[in-house]
Amino acid sequence: MTSRGLLRSHDYLQGTLTSFHDKDVDIIQHTKELCEQVRDKDAKQNEQLGPVLQARLTEGAEAINVCMKTRSDLTAWWDQPAQHLTPWVKVDDLSYSQWLDKWIMGVSQMKEITDNAEK
């Protein structure tokens, strides 16, 4: 092989290696940019959804507290055999029969909602 042929080979090889190196640098830079975009998107979502999630957790905790109080009240009434004979005894300004009516209506409404949701 002549010296000219060797120079051409060397130039071709150098150009090819430079091209591969530039592509690798481009891929790495593109990957870094994508990572930054993902990081920014995550931060934005956390800012938007964090308060909503916290509000829902608070609402859920309040609902659980109401359920626990209701269960405790119901258990207290269930344990009293004279509950039907004492209409003057009230809890949260409602007698046993008023609470019973309220619960029956609530259960009926929930059943209607779940039946409609299943359709």
C-alpha positions as CSV (number, residue, x, y, z in Angstrom):
1,M,0.0,0.0,0.0
2,T,1.3,3.4,-0.9
3,S,1.7,6.3,1.5
4,R,-1.1,8.0,-0.2
5,G,-3.4,5.0,0.4
6,L,-2.3,5.0,4.0
7,L,-3.1,8.7,4.4
8,R,-6.6,8.2,2.8
9,S,-7.3,5.2,5.1
10,H,-6.1,7.2,8.1
11,D,-8.3,10.2,7.1
12,Y,-11.3,8.0,6.5
13,L,-10.8,6.2,9.9
14,Q,-10.3,9.5,11.7
15,G,-13.5,10.9,10.1
16,T,-15.5,7.8,11.0
17,L,-14.3,7.9,14.6
18,T,-15.0,11.6,14.9
19,S,-18.5,10.9,13.5
20,F,-19.1,8.2,16.1
21,H,-17.8,10.4,18.9
22,D,-20.1,13.3,17.9
23,K,-23.1,10.9,17.8
24,D,-22.2,9.6,21.3
25,V,-21.9,13.1,22.6
26,D,-25.3,14.0,21.0
27,I,-27.0,10.9,22.5
28,I,-25.5,11.7,26.0
29,Q,-26.7,15.4,25.7
30,H,-30.1,14.3,24.5
31,T,-30.4,11.9,27.4
32,K,-29.4,14.6,29.9
33,E,-32.1,16.9,28.4
34,L,-34.7,14.2,28.7
35,C,-33.8,13.6,32.3
36,E,-34.2,17.3,33.1
37,Q,-37.5,17.4,31.4
38,V,-38.7,14.4,33.4
39,R,-37.5,16.0,36.6
40,D,-39.3,19.2,35.8
41,K,-42.5,17.4,34.9
42,D,-42.3,15.4,38.2
43,A,-41.8,18.5,40.2
44,K,-44.7,20.2,38.5
45,Q,-47.0,17.2,39.1
46,N,-46.0,17.1,42.7
47,E,-46.8,20.7,43.2
48,Q,-50.2,20.3,41.5
49,L,-51.2,16.9,43.0
50,G,-49.7,17.2,46.5
51,P,-52.3,19.5,47.9
52,V,-55.2,17.5,46.3
53,L,-53.9,14.3,47.7
54,Q,-53.4,15.9,51.1
55,A,-57.0,17.2,51.0
56,R,-58.3,13.7,50.1
57,L,-56.4,12.1,52.9
58,T,-57.8,14.6,55.3
59,E,-61.3,14.0,54.1
60,G,-60.8,10.2,54.3
61,A,-59.5,10.5,57.9
62,E,-62.5,12.6,58.8
63,A,-64.9,10.1,57.3
64,I,-63.2,7.3,59.2
65,N,-63.6,9.3,62.4
66,V,-67.3,9.8,61.7
67,C,-67.7,6.1,60.9
68,M,-66.0,5.1,64.2
69,K,-68.2,7.5,66.2
70,T,-71.3,6.2,64.5
71,R,-70.3,2.6,65.1
72,S,-69.7,3.4,68.8
73,D,-73.1,5.1,69.1
74,L,-74.8,2.2,67.3
75,T,-73.1,-0.3,69.6
76,A,-74.2,1.7,72.7
77,W,-77.8,1.6,71.5
78,W,-77.6,-2.0,70.5
79,D,-76.5,-2.9,74.0
80,Q,-79.5,-1.1,75.6
81,P,-82.5,-3.4,75.5
82,A,-84.9,-0.6,76.4
83,Q,-83.9,1.5,73.4
84,H,-87.4,1.4,71.9
85,L,-89.1,2.4,75.2
86,T,-87.1,5.6,75.8
87,P,-87.9,8.1,73.1
88,W,-86.6,10.9,75.3
89,V,-83.1,9.6,75.3
90,K,-81.3,11.3,72.5
91,V,-77.8,11.3,71.0
92,D,-76.8,14.3,68.9
93,D,-80.4,15.5,69.2
94,L,-81.9,12.4,67.7
95,S,-83.8,9.6,69.3
96,Y,-83.2,5.9,68.5
97,S,-86.2,5.8,66.1
98,Q,-85.0,9.0,64.3
99,W,-81.5,7.6,63.9
100,L,-83.0,4.3,62.6
101,D,-85.1,6.2,60.0
102,K,-82.0,8.2,59.0
103,W,-79.9,5.1,58.6
104,I,-82.6,3.3,56.6
105,M,-82.9,6.3,54.2
106,G,-79.1,6.5,54.0
107,V,-78.7,2.9,53.2
108,S,-81.5,3.1,50.6
109,Q,-79.8,6.0,48.9
110,M,-76.4,4.2,48.9
111,K,-78.0,1.1,47.4
112,E,-79.7,3.2,44.7
113,I,-76.4,4.9,43.9
114,T,-74.5,1.6,43.7
115,D,-77.2,0.0,41.6
116,N,-77.1,3.0,39.1
117,A,-73.3,2.8,39.0
118,E,-73.4,-0.8,38.0
119,K,-75.6,-0.2,35.0
